[in-house]
Amino acid sequence: MQFRKAFAEPGRRSVFNAPVSRGIESGPHPADQYVGRQIAAVRVQSDVSQAQLARSIGISFQQLQKYENARNRVSASMLFEIGSSLAVPVSRFFEGLPGNETDRDVPTLPVDERIDFIASAEGRRLIEGLVQLHPRVRGRVSALISALGEELAAVDKESGTSAEPISVAGRLLR
């Protein structure tokens, strides 16, 4: 009981209560965000779903989502498990990270905005909604989106407004 009281006293410092950091913004560290995006990118490029990867490394898909969105930090051992499951070296998740340059020229994978969209909350909601549809309906929705994209591209080409790419949803809302 004395042990608990000693550490419960306000203002008492010990190895168990580190000083509060002042001036540091809350939120995920940029390196954690970068690694999370890289996990998502490699997973998508490997054509592996969140559920499949999570199952293969023994965690819930929600936990994997938290890793990919940098809500939770990925431990070294978990990063090793993810890399092993996706058949990539752990260093792959750090390639291109500012300040992590190496002497050798390692080609980085191009950043694909589709991967960023898929990893976003909006992208996950869209995919979850599509997966719940009957396969035939899902095919029709996909065809509709493709047709809209082609039609909007043709309209943009005719009007000569192709400066900034705008999503299909963004063009429909104009």
Secondary structure, DSSP 8 states (H G I E B T S, - for coil): -HHHHHHHSTT--BTTB----SS---S--HHHHHHHHHHHHHHHHTT--HHHHHHHHTS-HHHHHHHHTTSS---HHHHHHHHHHHT--GGGGGTT-TT---SS--------HHHHHHHSHHHHHHHHHHHHS-HHHHHHHHHHHHHHHHHHHHHHHHHT--SS---HHHHHT-
